[in-house]
Amino acid sequence: MSSIESKDVHKIVVACDAGMGSSVMLASQLRKQLKSAQVQVEHTPVNSIPADADVVVCHVGLADRARATAPDVVLIPFQVFIGDPAVAKLVATIKSGGTINA
């Protein structure tokens, strides 16, 4: 899937390699930013992305593995764990409405 409407996003998964550190902080930050949007944010290893994920957020170095694990989910790769423009755009689109493009 290459896009999803923001109104259809109910679950975002922050996928990581080891499950510790910076990606946990990113998931926490997303939970706070999207609390008013009623979007669930989970943190999971990249090889265990749940089938009910609507959007997967992961570091660019894990993007190929995330696509292999969840090929039908919109994938938002990022470069920087905190303050990345791709993540900021995702949050803004969910809050204001519109299409999220992979």
C-alpha positions as CSV (number, residue, x, y, z in Angstrom):
1,M,0.0,0.0,0.0
2,S,1.4,3.4,-0.9
3,S,-1.1,5.7,0.8
4,I,-3.8,5.9,3.4
5,E,-6.3,8.5,4.4
6,S,-5.5,10.1,7.8
7,K,-9.1,9.2,9.0
8,D,-8.3,5.6,8.4
9,V,-5.2,5.5,10.6
10,H,-6.0,3.8,13.9
11,K,-2.7,2.2,14.7
12,I,0.9,3.3,14.1
13,V,3.8,1.0,14.8
14,V,7.3,2.2,15.5
15,A,9.5,-0.7,14.3
16,C,13.0,-1.0,15.6
17,D,15.9,-3.5,15.5
18,A,16.4,-4.3,19.1
19,G,13.5,-2.8,20.9
20,M,15.3,-0.3,23.1
21,G,16.5,3.3,23.2
22,S,15.6,5.9,20.7
23,S,12.7,4.2,19.0
24,V,11.0,3.8,22.4
25,M,11.4,7.6,22.8
26,L,9.9,8.2,19.3
27,A,6.9,6.0,20.1
28,S,6.3,7.9,23.3
29,Q,6.6,11.2,21.5
30,L,4.1,10.1,18.9
31,R,1.6,8.9,21.6
32,K,1.7,12.3,23.1
33,Q,1.4,14.2,19.8
34,L,-1.5,12.0,18.6
35,K,-3.4,11.6,21.8
36,S,-6.2,13.9,20.6
37,A,-6.4,12.1,17.3
38,Q,-7.3,8.8,19.0
39,V,-4.5,6.9,17.3
40,Q,-2.9,4.0,19.0
41,V,1.0,3.9,18.9
42,E,2.9,0.7,19.6
43,H,6.6,-0.1,19.6
44,T,7.7,-3.5,18.2
45,P,10.7,-5.3,16.7
46,V,10.8,-4.9,12.9
47,N,10.3,-8.7,12.4
48,S,7.1,-8.7,14.5
49,I,5.0,-5.9,13.0
50,P,1.4,-6.7,13.8
51,A,-1.1,-7.4,11.0
52,D,-3.4,-4.6,12.2
53,A,-0.9,-1.8,11.8
54,D,-2.1,1.0,9.5
55,V,1.3,2.8,9.3
56,V,4.8,1.7,10.2
57,V,7.5,4.2,11.1
58,C,11.1,3.0,11.1
59,H,14.6,4.1,10.5
60,V,15.7,4.0,6.9
61,G,18.2,1.3,7.7
62,L,15.3,-1.0,8.6
63,A,12.9,0.0,5.8
64,D,13.6,-3.1,3.6
65,R,13.0,-5.5,6.6
66,A,9.8,-3.6,7.5
67,R,8.5,-3.9,3.9
68,A,9.2,-7.6,4.0
69,T,7.4,-8.1,7.3
70,A,4.4,-5.8,6.4
71,P,4.3,-5.4,2.6
72,D,0.7,-4.0,2.6
73,V,1.2,-1.2,5.2
74,V,2.2,2.4,4.6
75,L,5.8,2.7,5.6
76,I,7.3,6.0,6.7
77,P,11.1,5.8,6.9
78,F,13.0,8.4,8.9
79,Q,16.6,9.5,9.3
80,V,16.7,11.1,12.7
81,F,14.9,9.6,15.7
82,I,13.7,13.0,17.2
83,G,12.6,15.8,15.0
84,D,12.7,14.1,11.6
85,P,10.7,15.9,8.9
86,A,9.0,12.7,7.7
87,V,7.6,12.0,11.2
88,A,6.6,15.6,11.6
89,K,4.7,15.5,8.3
90,L,2.9,12.3,9.4
91,V,1.8,13.9,12.6
92,A,0.6,17.0,10.9
93,T,-1.3,15.1,8.2
94,I,-3.1,13.0,10.8
95,K,-4.1,16.0,12.9
96,S,-5.2,18.1,9.9
97,G,-6.5,15.4,7.6
98,G,-5.3,14.3,4.2
99,T,-3.5,11.5,2.5
100,I,-0.4,9.9,4.0
101,N,1.9,8.7,1.3
102,A,4.6,6.1,1.7
